Amino acid sequence: MKRLKEIPCGQTVKVTKLTGEGPVKRRIMDMGITKGADIYVRKVAPLGDPIEVNVRGYELSIRKADADMIIVE
């Protein structure tokens, strides 16, 4: 069980589960990050925040705190 924030640049992973509650989880799902979605990690900022990813054909920057709630394989 790995979290999105632990994935190095250049890898593609599949979302298996979203943790988190209420509005935060809803916001992540509204960005297109849902169970079964493929995420390609493009870039990680020097201090690890934010992380740039490709999801469903578009680019997205997410905070490390949000990436911690996304379980991937």
Long-range contacts (C-beta under 8 A, 24 or more apart in sequence): 1-71, 2-71, 2-72, 2-73, 3-67, 3-68, 3-69, 3-70, 3-71, 3-72, 4-39, 4-41, 4-51, 4-53, 4-62, 4-67, 4-68, 4-70, 4-71, 4-72, 5-48, 5-51, 5-64, 5-67, 5-68, 7-41, 7-72, 8-41, 8-44, 9-41, 9-42, 9-43, 9-44, 10-41, 11-40, 11-41, 12-38, 12-39, 12-40, 12-41, 13-38, 13-39, 13-41, 13-72, 13-73, 14-38, 14-39, 14-72, 14-73, 15-39, 15-70, 15-71, 15-72, 16-71, 16-72, 16-73, 17-71, 18-69, 18-70, 18-71, 19-69, 19-70, 19-71, 20-69, 24-66, 24-69, 25-69, 27-66, 28-62, 28-66, 28-69, 28-70, 31-55, 31-60, 31-62, 32-56, 32-58, 32-60, 33-60, 33-62, 33-70, 39-70, 39-72
